[in-house]
């Protein structure tokens, strides 16, 4: 699933193409991809202008004229494309056409992605955005807030990193990278963290996510940008996906286990388990 850096990469690329543009028409190929209904999008989108392209966690948020908000969640394999490849054309679920004849396509191989269109007063409730915690790149994730979210909070470190109601946008890849950067095993107990470790966690969250954005996201399997180009951050990953490879810090072979029900990578030497 695309995580915050991948979604932010898409947001920046989409913004360059569509900000200020007017919808001319929308064609719904897969009605299950849109809410509340295909009819609502087909009737309300034409004529609306894109005033802003934002993001909260893993959600893309299009602010439109007329008080409407269009929200997109890519889920596992969703993509917003301007030039879909031949392979991806057969997975197009929604086709947007703008008044300048430019098209934007929502392609989704596994059909888990969703597009919502609601009025500004309703959209957070209807899309689930109201449940999200702080966005670490768009809002101020300072040390005081981090301490309130992590210090003396019971749980498992990786579970809490993946909890979107705490900090929005972190997924499996970046959770492992964050844990490696602070030298803690992902299965460590959060109630055992001290203030110094919470401060390191705050720095690691910001660093790892910003590095992912800097390299246009991580492409392990499906993620591509709006032009079909892969991200580059997989070349810079320190721990994720490196089972059996030597740790860059100590040379110990990286191991894989399961934490929070997810495949999890760690270095037994560099990452201590707090329990």
N, C-alpha and C positions, 0 to 999 in steps of 0.2 A: 504493500500500500504506500503511495506517495506520502511522505511526512512533511513537516513544515518547510524544510528547505526546497523540496521539489515543488510544493504548491506555491511557494513564494516565487520560485523561478518562473512557473507558468503565469502567475499574476503579473509579473513585470513584463513578460513577453506579450501577454494579451493586452495589457494597458497601452503599450506602444501602438498597437494595431487598431484598437476599437474605442479608445477614450474620445468622447465627443461625437461618435458615430450614431446614426439613427437606424433602427431596425426597419427593414422593408417587409420581410416576411419570415416565418419560421415553419419548417416542415418537420413534423414528428413522425419518425419511422417506427420507433418503439414507444408506445404509449406508457409502458410501465416505467420509463425513465424519468417521467415528469410528474410533478404534483403542483396544484391539486388535480389538474387534468390537462390533456392535450388541447381541448377546446379553449381553456382559459389562456394558455400560452399563445395559441394561434390567433385569438381575438384581441388580447391585450398588448402583446409585444410590438406589433407593427406601429410605427410612428414614434416609439419611445426612444429617447436619447440616453446614451450611457454617460452619466455624470461623474462616476468614480468607480474604480476597480479596487476593492479592498480584500482583506483576508483576516480571518480569525482562526488560529490553529490550522486545521487542514481544510477549512471551508473557504471558497472563493465567494466574494460578495460584490455583486454589481448593483450600484445605486442608479436607478433609472428616473427619468422625468415622470411626472404624474404620481409621485409618491410610491412607486413600486420598487421592490427589491428582488433581484434574481440571485439565488444562492446555488452554488454548484459544489458537490462533494464527489471527488473522483473515485473514492473507495479503493478497490484493488487495482483495477486496470483502466479506469476512466482517463480520457485524454481530451484536451481542447486543441484542435489542430486547424491550421490554415492551409496546409498542403499535405493531406493524408496520403500515405503510401498505398500502393496497390493492395498490400496485405491487410491494411487497416480499413480500407474503404467498405469492405463487406460487414464491418462491425459498427458503422455509423448509426447512431440512434436518433440524433437530432441534427438538423441542418439550419443554421442561421444565415440569412442574407441581409446585408446592410444596404443602405440607400446608394452607396457608391459601387454596388455590385460585388463587393468583397464578401466572401463566405467564411464562416467559422463552423467547424464540425465538432460534435461531441461523439467520440468513438469509445466503445467500451466492450472489450472482448467478453468479460464475465458477467456483465449486466448488473453489477451491484451499485454503480454510480447513480446519482440522482441530481435532478435540477428542480428547484422550487421557484415559484413566482407568487409572491404575496405582497400585500400592502405593508408599508413601513411599520405601522402600529402592530402588525401581527407576525411579522416574519421570524423574529427570534423564537417565539413560542412554537410556531409551526415547524420550524426546521431543527429545533433542538439547540440552537446557538446559545440560548440562555443558560444551558447547563455547563458551558465551557468555563474553565478557569482562565487565568491570566495568559495572554499571548506574550512570550518572552522577548519578541522582537518589536512588537508594536506598543507594548505597555511597559511600565517601569517595574521590572522584576528586581527590586533592590534587596539588600541583605535583610532588612527588617521584615519584609514580606516573606522572604525565603525562610526565615526563622519561624514565622507563624505557620508556614505550610509544612515544615519538615522537622523542626526541633521538638522532641518529645512526642512525636506522632507515631503510633504503633503501626507496624506493617513491614513489608519487604520492599527494599529500595527500588528494585526494578518495577514492581507492581505500581508503586506510587509515581514513578517517572512516566509510566504508561497511562496513568489515570488522567483523562482529559479534563476532568472537573477541577484538577489541581493546577497543572500547567498544560496549556493546550498546544498540541502540535508534535510532541515527541512520540516516536514509534520505536519499533524493535531495533532498528539499526543504530539510531542516535542514542538510545538508552544504553546500549552496550558500550558505545564510544565514550559516553559521559562517565560511566562507571570506571572504565579503564583510566580515563584522564585523572580521576580523583583517587585511584589506587584502592578501590573497594570492590569486593565481589558483589555482583548484582543481587545475590540472595541475602545480603546483609540486612539486619533489622534497623529500620529507620529510627526507632526510639533509642538506639545506642549511639546515634550520631552526636558529635559535640559541635560547638559553635564554629570551630575551625573547619571542620568537615562540611558543615552546611555552607559556609562561605566559599569553600572550594567547589562545592556542588553548583552554587550560583554562577561562579565563573565558568565552570565546565559547560553548563547548559548554554550560556550565551556564546561561548567560544565554538563549541561543536556545531551548533545550528548556523552560526554566521559563516563558518568555514564551508558548510554544506551549500549555503546560498552562493558563496563566492565562486564555487566550482560548478554552479548550475545543477546542483542536486546529484543524487546517487542513482545510478542505473545498475541494478543487479539483474533484473529480468525485463520488466515491461516499461518502466518510466522513460518517457521522452518529452522534450519540450514541444512548443507549438509548431515548430518546423520539422518535427520528427527526429531531432538530434538528441543523442544520449547525453546524460550528465557526465561529469568527469570526477566527481568526488570519490567514487569507488577506488580510484588510484591512490587516494590519501587516507583511506580507512586504516586505523591502527589495530583494530581487534576483530571487527565484525567479518565473518565469512572466512577467517584465516585458520581454521582447524588444522593442526599438525604443522603449521608454519612456526618459525621461531619468533618469539616476542621481540619487537624492535628495541625494547629497553634492556632485557636481560638474557635473551636467547632461549629461554624455556619454551617448549612447544605449547602452542595455544590449544586449549581444550574447549569442548562444547558440551553443554548440559541443557537442562530445561528449567527455566524460572518463569513464573507467571504464565505457564503453559506455552512458552515460546522458546524456540531454539536460541541459546544464549552462549556467547563466546567470552572467555576470560583467561587470564594468565594466573596460574596458581602461585607464582612467585611474587608478582607485582601487586596483586589485588587481594587484600586481606578480607576475611569473612568476619564481620561483626555479628555476634549472635547472643 
